Amino acid sequence: METKEILKRVRKIEIKTRRLSDHIFSGEYHSSFKGRGMTFSEVREYQFGDDIRNIDWNVTARYNQPFVKIFEEERELTMLLAVDVSGSEFFGTHTQFKKDTLTEIAATLAFSAIQNNDKVGLLLFSDQVELFIPPKKGKSHVLRIIRELIEFQPQSKKTNIDEALKYLSNVMTKKAIVFLLSDFMDDSYAQTLKIIGRKHDVTGVRIYDKHDESIPNLGMVAMQDAETGKKMLVNTASKAVRTAYHTHYANNVTYCQDAFAKSGSGIINTRVDESYVKKLLTYFKQKEVK
């Protein structure tokens, strides 16, 4: 893809997702994720009902009347976007590829974070870690993240979520807000997710296409596995074939839902032809209530 075309796509995504984050998500994001703790703000005279444990004895002694320390929530957070760039993300049959939806959601979340002066980092993975951009602040940093999401060419087309989570655990030493964006057509990551969930605030964003769920009756169809490259003729007229296809998908979904539930992490499920805006808003509001 030429540089001019990349910049054009970056600008298009920026306009769309910046508007969403500015007017819809920034407030919800702010109230949904808590800071690391409380930091000292100022001192003021003691008032009835104040916690005596917050009395500043040095200032109290100096002015010969009680003063208390006032604390406020330390708001600065770190967000990490862990995004699946394996071959299956280049699948889509309705409006766009799963990769395009992943990019839009990631950009919206990134702009929501910088609206609150938080840091944002990016981890791209297949069956290996393809790229890691350490968390930083600022619009130019977010635009770099969007550019990488658009133009990055992974070395592998396969998927290994467990490897990505292990890498994340090693590089993110302090608590972070982690969004794991994938179609989750993988398994064997539940135990690592559980470990990550104890330290970080993790949310999975599962993006899928209607034909991930089931395959229509189209007779004999030439197909290619997006991750292995294997080509085959598939008899979609066979009920057994269609049932096996759906069962494989359903097993992955069940594994994903169970893994996130047992890790204490949240999960958002959105189809490429659905409004991810509503899904994100609903999720943020539910976190705020909790």
C-alpha positions as CSV (number, residue, x, y, z in Angstrom):
1,M,0.0,0.0,0.0
2,E,1.4,3.4,-1.0
3,T,2.2,6.0,1.7
4,K,-0.5,8.4,0.4
5,E,-3.2,5.7,0.5
6,I,-2.1,4.7,4.1
7,L,-2.3,8.3,5.3
8,K,-5.7,8.7,3.7
9,R,-7.0,5.6,5.5
10,V,-5.4,6.7,8.8
11,R,-7.2,10.1,8.4
12,K,-10.5,8.4,7.6
13,I,-10.3,6.2,10.7
14,E,-9.2,9.1,12.8
15,I,-12.2,11.2,11.9
16,K,-14.7,8.4,12.5
17,T,-13.2,7.0,15.8
18,R,-12.1,10.4,17.2
19,R,-15.7,11.6,17.0
20,L,-16.9,8.5,18.8
21,S,-14.3,8.8,21.6
22,D,-14.8,12.6,22.0
23,H,-18.6,12.6,22.2
24,I,-19.5,9.1,23.4
25,F,-16.8,7.1,25.0
26,S,-14.5,9.4,26.8
27,G,-16.8,10.0,29.8
28,E,-17.8,6.3,30.0
29,Y,-14.2,5.2,29.8
30,H,-13.2,7.7,32.5
31,S,-15.8,6.4,35.0
32,S,-15.4,2.7,34.1
33,F,-11.8,2.3,34.9
34,K,-10.4,3.3,38.3
35,G,-7.0,4.8,38.9
36,R,-4.1,3.1,40.6
37,G,-4.9,4.6,44.0
38,M,-5.1,7.9,45.9
39,T,-2.6,10.7,45.7
40,F,-2.1,13.7,48.0
41,S,-3.8,16.9,46.8
42,E,-3.8,19.6,49.6
43,V,-4.5,20.2,53.3
44,R,-7.5,22.1,54.8
45,E,-8.9,22.8,58.2
46,Y,-10.5,19.8,60.0
47,Q,-14.3,19.6,59.6
48,F,-16.7,17.5,61.6
49,G,-16.9,14.0,60.2
50,D,-13.3,14.0,58.7
51,D,-11.3,10.9,59.3
52,I,-8.9,11.6,62.1
53,R,-6.4,9.3,60.5
54,N,-5.9,11.9,57.8
55,I,-4.8,14.7,60.2
56,D,-1.6,16.3,59.2
57,W,0.1,16.6,62.5
58,N,2.9,18.9,61.3
59,V,0.6,21.5,59.9
60,T,-1.7,21.1,62.9
61,A,1.2,21.9,65.3
62,R,2.3,24.8,63.2
63,Y,-1.2,26.5,63.2
64,N,-2.3,25.2,66.6
65,Q,-5.6,23.9,65.1
66,P,-6.3,20.6,63.3
67,F,-5.7,20.3,59.5
68,V,-6.4,17.2,57.4
69,K,-4.8,15.9,54.2
70,I,-7.0,15.7,51.2
71,F,-6.5,12.9,48.6
72,E,-7.8,12.5,45.1
73,E,-7.9,9.5,42.8
74,E,-4.7,9.1,40.8
75,R,-6.3,9.0,37.3
76,E,-3.4,8.3,35.0
77,L,-3.7,4.8,33.6
78,T,-2.0,2.7,31.0
79,M,-3.9,0.9,28.3
80,L,-2.5,-1.9,26.2
81,L,-4.3,-3.0,23.0
82,A,-3.4,-6.6,22.2
83,V,-4.6,-7.2,18.7
84,D,-4.8,-10.5,16.7
85,V,-3.3,-10.1,13.2
86,S,-3.4,-13.7,12.1
87,G,-4.9,-14.8,8.8
88,S,-8.4,-15.4,10.1
89,E,-8.8,-11.7,10.7
90,F,-8.8,-11.1,6.9
91,F,-12.2,-12.8,6.7
92,G,-15.5,-11.1,6.1
93,T,-18.5,-11.7,4.1
94,H,-20.9,-8.8,4.8
95,T,-19.6,-5.3,5.1
96,Q,-15.9,-5.5,5.9
97,F,-13.1,-7.8,7.1
98,K,-12.8,-8.6,10.8
99,K,-9.5,-6.8,10.7
100,D,-11.2,-3.5,9.7
101,T,-13.6,-3.7,12.7
102,L,-10.6,-4.6,15.0
103,T,-8.8,-1.5,13.8
104,E,-11.8,0.8,14.3
105,I,-12.5,-0.5,17.9
106,A,-8.8,-0.3,18.8
107,A,-8.6,3.3,17.5
108,T,-11.7,4.3,19.4
109,L,-10.3,2.9,22.6
110,A,-7.0,4.6,22.1
111,F,-8.5,8.0,21.5
112,S,-10.7,7.5,24.6
113,A,-7.6,6.8,26.6
114,I,-5.7,9.9,25.5
115,Q,-8.7,12.1,26.2
116,N,-8.1,11.2,29.8
117,N,-4.3,11.8,29.5
118,D,-3.6,8.0,29.8
119,K,-0.8,6.1,28.0
120,V,-1.6,3.6,25.2
121,G,0.5,0.8,23.9
122,L,0.1,-1.8,21.1
123,L,0.8,-5.5,20.9
124,L,0.3,-7.2,17.6
125,F,0.4,-11.0,17.6
126,S,-0.2,-14.1,15.4
127,D,1.3,-17.3,16.8
128,Q,4.2,-15.1,17.9
129,V,4.6,-11.5,19.0
130,E,4.8,-9.5,15.8
131,L,5.2,-6.0,17.1
132,F,5.2,-4.2,20.5
133,I,4.9,-0.5,20.9
134,P,5.4,0.6,24.5
135,P,2.7,2.8,26.1
136,K,3.0,6.5,25.5
137,K,0.7,9.6,25.5
138,G,-0.3,11.9,22.7
139,K,-2.2,12.1,19.5
140,S,0.9,11.4,17.3
141,H,1.5,8.2,19.2
142,V,-2.1,7.1,18.6
143,L,-1.9,7.9,14.9
144,R,1.3,5.7,14.8
145,I,-0.7,2.9,16.4
146,I,-3.5,3.3,13.8
147,R,-1.0,3.3,11.0
148,E,0.5,0.0,12.2
149,L,-2.9,-1.6,12.5
150,I,-3.6,-0.7,8.9
151,E,-0.3,-1.5,7.1
152,F,1.5,-4.1,9.3
153,Q,2.3,-7.3,7.5
154,P,2.7,-10.2,10.0
155,Q,5.3,-12.9,9.5
156,S,2.8,-15.7,10.4
157,K,-0.8,-16.3,9.6
158,K,-1.4,-18.7,12.6
159,T,-2.8,-17.8,16.0
160,N,-1.4,-18.4,19.5
161,I,-3.2,-16.3,22.1
162,D,-1.3,-17.9,25.0
163,E,2.1,-16.7,23.6
164,A,0.7,-13.1,23.4
165,L,-0.5,-13.2,27.0
166,K,2.8,-14.6,28.3
167,Y,4.7,-11.8,26.5
168,L,2.2,-9.2,27.9
169,S,2.8,-10.5,31.4
170,N,6.6,-10.0,31.1
171,V,6.5,-6.5,29.6
172,M,3.7,-5.0,31.6
173,T,5.0,-4.9,35.1
174,K,2.5,-2.4,36.5
175,K,-1.3,-2.8,36.4
176,A,-2.8,-1.9,33.1
177,I,-6.1,-1.8,31.3
178,V,-5.8,-4.6,28.7
179,F,-8.1,-5.0,25.7
180,L,-7.5,-8.3,23.9
181,L,-9.0,-8.1,20.4
182,S,-9.4,-11.3,18.4
183,D,-11.9,-13.7,16.8
184,F,-10.6,-16.1,19.5
185,M,-10.5,-19.1,17.1
186,D,-8.0,-20.7,19.4
187,D,-7.8,-22.5,22.7
188,S,-5.2,-23.4,25.4
189,Y,-4.9,-19.9,26.8
190,A,-7.3,-20.1,29.8
191,Q,-4.7,-20.6,32.5
192,T,-2.5,-17.7,31.3
193,L,-5.5,-15.5,31.0
194,K,-6.4,-16.3,34.6
195,I,-2.9,-15.3,35.8
196,I,-3.1,-12.0,33.8
197,G,-6.5,-11.3,35.1
198,R,-5.3,-11.2,38.7
199,K,-2.9,-8.3,37.9
200,H,-4.5,-6.4,35.0
201,D,-8.0,-5.2,34.2
202,V,-8.6,-7.4,31.1
203,T,-11.4,-7.2,28.5
204,G,-11.7,-9.5,25.5
205,V,-13.3,-8.1,22.4
206,R,-14.4,-11.0,20.2
207,I,-15.1,-10.0,16.6
208,Y,-16.8,-12.5,14.3
209,D,-18.5,-12.9,11.0
210,K,-21.9,-14.5,10.4
211,H,-20.2,-17.2,8.3
212,D,-17.8,-18.0,11.1
213,E,-20.9,-19.4,12.8
214,S,-22.3,-21.5,10.0
215,I,-21.6,-22.3,6.3
216,P,-24.4,-22.0,3.8
217,N,-25.4,-24.8,1.4
218,L,-23.5,-23.8,-1.8
219,G,-22.6,-27.3,-3.1
220,M,-19.0,-28.2,-3.8
221,V,-16.8,-25.2,-2.9
222,A,-13.1,-24.6,-3.2
223,M,-11.8,-23.2,0.1
224,Q,-8.5,-22.1,1.6
225,D,-7.6,-22.1,5.3
226,A,-6.7,-18.5,6.0
227,E,-4.1,-19.5,8.7
228,T,-2.5,-22.6,7.2
229,G,-3.0,-21.9,3.5
230,K,-4.3,-25.4,2.9
231,K,-6.7,-25.7,-0.1
232,M,-9.6,-28.2,-0.2
233,L,-12.9,-29.0,-1.9
234,V,-15.7,-28.8,0.6
235,N,-19.1,-30.3,0.0
236,T,-21.3,-27.7,1.8
237,A,-24.4,-29.6,0.6
238,S,-23.6,-32.2,3.3
239,K,-25.4,-31.7,6.5
240,A,-22.7,-33.5,8.4
241,V,-20.1,-31.1,7.0
242,R,-22.2,-28.0,8.0
243,T,-22.8,-29.5,11.5
244,A,-19.1,-30.1,12.0
245,Y,-18.3,-26.6,10.9
246,H,-20.7,-25.1,13.3
247,T,-19.6,-27.4,16.2
248,H,-16.0,-26.3,15.8
249,Y,-17.0,-22.7,16.0
250,A,-19.3,-23.2,18.9
251,N,-16.6,-25.1,20.9
252,N,-14.2,-22.2,20.4
253,V,-16.9,-19.7,21.6
254,T,-17.7,-21.8,24.7
255,Y,-14.0,-22.1,25.5
256,C,-13.6,-18.3,25.2
257,Q,-16.6,-17.4,27.3
258,D,-15.5,-19.9,30.1
259,A,-11.9,-18.7,30.0
260,F,-12.9,-15.1,30.5
261,A,-15.5,-15.9,33.2
262,K,-13.0,-18.0,35.2
263,S,-10.3,-15.3,35.0
264,G,-12.7,-12.6,36.3
265,S,-12.3,-10.7,33.0
266,G,-15.0,-9.1,30.8
267,I,-15.9,-10.0,27.3
268,I,-17.6,-8.1,24.5
269,N,-19.0,-10.1,21.5
270,T,-19.7,-8.1,18.3
271,R,-20.3,-9.3,14.8
272,V,-18.8,-7.2,11.9
273,D,-22.3,-6.2,10.7
274,E,-23.4,-5.1,14.2
275,S,-22.9,-1.7,15.9
276,Y,-19.8,-2.1,18.1
277,V,-20.6,1.4,19.5
278,K,-23.7,0.0,21.4
279,K,-21.7,-3.0,22.6
280,L,-18.9,-0.8,24.0
281,L,-21.3,1.6,25.6
282,T,-23.3,-1.1,27.3
283,Y,-20.1,-2.8,28.6
284,F,-18.7,0.5,30.0
285,K,-22.0,1.3,31.8
286,Q,-22.0,-2.2,33.3
287,K,-18.4,-1.7,34.6
288,E,-19.4,1.6,36.0
289,V,-22.2,0.0,38.0
290,K,-19.9,-2.6,39.4
